[in-house]
Amino acid sequence: MGFSLFANFREYLLKLINFATLYEIYRRISIGCFDGELWRF
């Protein structure tokens, strides 16, 4: 049971990280800071 909970949490965390990365890319494109210092994380 604990292992299942950990697996679900890991999957949720991966989805959250994917969403955050996609949102960050979308935000940078919409602002228009693709080139220059602001593109770096």
Secondary structure per residue as TSV (DSSP state, phi and psi in degrees):
chain	resnum	aa	ss	phi	psi
A	1	M	-	360.0	-43.5
A	2	G	H	-63.6	-37.2
A	3	F	H	-66.4	-39.1
A	4	S	H	-63.3	-41.6
A	5	L	H	-63.0	-41.6
A	6	F	H	-65.4	-40.4
A	7	A	H	-64.2	-42.4
A	8	N	H	-63.7	-41.2
A	9	F	H	-65.5	-40.3
A	10	R	H	-64.8	-41.4
A	11	E	H	-64.5	-41.8
A	12	Y	H	-62.5	-41.5
A	13	L	H	-64.0	-41.7
A	14	L	H	-63.4	-41.8
A	15	K	H	-63.3	-40.4
A	16	L	H	-63.6	-42.9
A	17	I	H	-65.6	-42.0
A	18	N	H	-60.3	-44.6
A	19	F	H	-63.8	-42.5
A	20	A	H	-63.4	-40.1
A	21	T	H	-66.1	-45.0
A	22	L	H	-62.9	-41.1
A	23	Y	H	-64.4	-40.5
A	24	E	H	-63.4	-44.4
A	25	I	H	-62.5	-45.4
A	26	Y	H	-61.2	-42.1
A	27	R	H	-64.4	-42.6
A	28	R	H	-67.7	-35.6
A	29	I	H	-68.3	-43.4
A	30	S	H	-66.8	-32.9
A	31	I	H	-74.8	-33.1
A	32	G	T	92.1	28.9
A	33	C	-	-104.6	43.1
A	34	F	-	-67.4	-35.7
A	35	D	S	-107.5	157.7
A	36	G	S	98.4	-170.6
A	37	E	G	-67.4	-31.0
A	38	L	G	-69.6	-15.0
A	39	W	G	-74.3	-24.8
A	40	R	-	-72.6	147.3
A	41	F	-	-76.7	360.0
